Amino acid sequence: MASYDVIIIGSGPGGYVSAIRCAQLGLKTACVEGRKTLGGTCLNVGCIPSKALLHASHQLHEAEHNFAEMGLKGKSPSVDWKQMLSYKDKVIAQNTQGIEFLFKKNKVDWLKGWGSIPEAGKVKVGDDVHEAKHIIVATGSEASALPGIEIDEKVVVTSTGALELGKIPKRMVVIGAGVIGLELGSVYSRLGTEVEVVEFLDGITPGMDAEIARTFQKLLTKQGLSFTLGAAVQSVEANKNKAKVTYKLRKDDSEHTVDADVVLVATGRKPYTDGLGLEALGVDMTDRGQIKTDGHYATNVKGIYAIGDAISGPMLAHKAEDEGMAAAEGIAGQHPHVNYGVIPGVIYTHPEVANVGETEETLKEQGRAYKVGKFSFMGNGRAKANFAADGFVKILADKDTDRILGAHIIGPMAGDLIHEICVAMEFGAAAEDLARTCHAHPTYSEAVREAALACGDGAIHS
């Protein structure tokens, strides 16, 4: 039996980051992981592999649509699907092996196997029981399917199966117009698949700024994706290499069917806590199956903590990382803080979509007085040169104090541009602070400055 200061269960972004931070702070640390590789869903079957396929398919799109205009002549590349998947797997391996190296460097023990908590202060892995003063549950989440839909990961798939299909399908139905469905739908659309997205709500990307969402849907439609909104899926029938999706339109209750080679069920995710023994320990849970924690990520059972997708809040890798570091620092006696008002969200389609803070809709609900500064990428020289002028930057600021309350970007490199605004918000900056900061020319980031200028006297280039 080994004894540790901290044992973390799960090696996803929350777990492995927490483990490394614990070790940096002088705590004897182990991390439990049952997969053959570290990194959890994100690195193995989520964020990282999907970005590899998004990058590869975007390069194909550029070759087919923009190379000739730049004087790059010749046949467009043909798609070697096996090689593309091999590239994706190589990217996964580089990242997961990197974590293994970091564990060794920081003297974090990897306890290989699936973990459970037989009692407070103990973690069982296989037949071995280890002692720990502190246990952090970082078990993440799993795909949630609709009732009555059977997932086989071949014809009816979650994101996991969609990342390793045997061949590129001719027709795909995506159930759910959230981040995962739109990213993977974009990949296959660029590769020549006819993609139809079926969504229960009347708009895509629920919770997103409505103006951005409308623009986003128009651009995706222009790229070839089709959308059926306000549709309640009734059933998915798989037969050999085909599937049939039946749905009812909520507006008139009419029933429709659509055939597909592959159906991607992208209806969200749910906390993965099965087999941990939390119920027997008396750990409090929410109605949604999340672990209840206090402001220090502690559960109601002394010595047991939880972070990431297993607790409340947005299911984002970087949110889990921040919580993992904060939990580690709290255990070490520090006083960490996670600012949940400044956690960005990104959709890695093309154009990218990014947001942080309040939307116009939430500000109206709160009855707050605000002003809007917008700037289109059509006015940005770098974007025009790079065939990336679709979209705009939108900054929301307090009408009286000019303090930045939120920002929404659809356009090139939006997922990187948003962080300038995150830093500004973390320091309580006003839109004028951004507007008076010199930005290099020509860069995409000038569009952020112009949107900040538009919160005042007006943008220069519009």
VENRAVEN-V780096 format. One record per backbone hydrogen bond with DSSP energy under -1.0 kcal/mol. CO is the residue of the C=O (numbers start at 1). NH is the residue of the N-H. If there is no record, write none. Layout:
BEGIN
co=[CO/CO]
nh=[NH/NH]
END
This chain:
BEGIN
co=[2/4/5/6/7/8/9/11/12/13/14/15/16/17/18/19/20/21/22/23/28/28/29/30/31/32/33/39/40/41/42/46/47/48/49/50/51/52/53/54/55/56/57/58/59/60/61/62/62/66/67/68/71/80/81/82/83/84/85/86/87/88/89/90/91/92/93/94/95/96/97/98/99/100/101/102/103/109/111/116/119/121/123/124/125/128/130/131/134/135/136/137/140/142/146/155/156/156/157/158/161/170/171/171/172/173/174/175/177/178/179/180/181/182/183/184/185/186/187/188/189/194/195/196/197/198/199/201/205/209/210/211/212/213/214/215/216/217/218/219/220/221/226/228/230/232/235/237/239/242/243/244/245/246/246/247/248/249/254/256/258/260/262/263/264/268/270/273/276/277/278/284/286/290/294/297/298/301/303/304/305/307/308/310/314/316/317/318/319/320/321/322/323/324/325/326/327/328/329/330/338/339/345/347/352/353/354/355/356/359/360/361/362/363/369/371/373/375/376/377/380/381/382/383/384/391/392/393/394/395/396/396/397/398/402/403/405/406/407/408/409/410/411/411/413/413/414/416/417/418/419/420/421/422/423/424/425/429/430/431/432/434/443/444/445/446/447/448/449/450/452/453/453]
nh=[131/133/134/30/136/32/138/39/16/17/18/19/20/21/22/23/24/25/27/26/5/6/109/8/111/10/113/43/44/45/48/50/51/52/53/54/55/56/57/58/59/60/61/62/63/64/65/66/67/70/72/71/73/84/85/86/87/88/89/90/91/92/93/94/95/96/97/98/99/100/101/102/103/104/105/106/108/31/33/124/122/132/130/116/128/125/123/4/7/305/9/307/272/270/149/263/152/153/265/162/164/194/261/262/196/264/198/266/205/182/183/184/185/186/187/188/189/190/191/193/192/172/226/174/228/176/231/230/208/213/214/215/216/217/218/219/220/221/222/223/225/224/197/199/250/248/246/244/242/239/260/237/258/234/235/256/232/253/249/247/245/243/173/157/175/144/142/276/117/281/283/292/289/286/297/306/294/304/135/299/137/310/311/291/316/320/321/322/323/324/325/326/327/328/329/330/331/332/334/333/340/342/355/353/411/347/409/345/407/363/364/365/366/368/399/397/395/393/379/380/384/385/386/388/387/377/410/375/408/373/405/406/371/402/431/398/358/396/356/394/354/392/352/414/416/417/418/419/420/422/423/424/425/426/427/429/428/404/434/435/436/437/446/447/449/450/451/452/453/454/455/456/458]
END
